[in-house]
Amino acid sequence: MEILTVLGAVASVTASFLFYPQVWASYKAKKTDVLSWTMILLGMLNGVLWGVYGFLKSDPFILLTNVMIFIGASLLFLLKRKYG
């Protein structure tokens, strides 16, 4: 496997889980007052736009990575609404 492919795959995995540590911490603490609505909404928008781009380019790395980013940001959105 080419080194660039491996690097891209590792980058996709790490980016995919970008929001999940904060989701877990917010869920455990039942507090989201320090989270920015702007950050959450930009994360969701980023996931949608890059996801559409990945779909249109037929690039599974871009698509899957950004679907996971959108889901993570959406979970933060839900937690912020509940506990914020």
RAFENLIN-V226728 format. One record per run of one state. SS is the DSSP state (A for helix, B for strand, O for the rest). FROM is the first residue (numbers start at 1). LEN is the number of residues. If there is no record, write none. Layout:
# RAFENLIN-V226728
ss | from | len
SS | FROM | LEN
SS | FROM | LEN
This chain:
# RAFENLIN-V226728
ss | from | len
O | 1 | 2
A | 3 | 14
O | 17 | 3
A | 20 | 10
O | 30 | 7
A | 37 | 20
O | 57 | 3
A | 60 | 24
O | 84 | 1
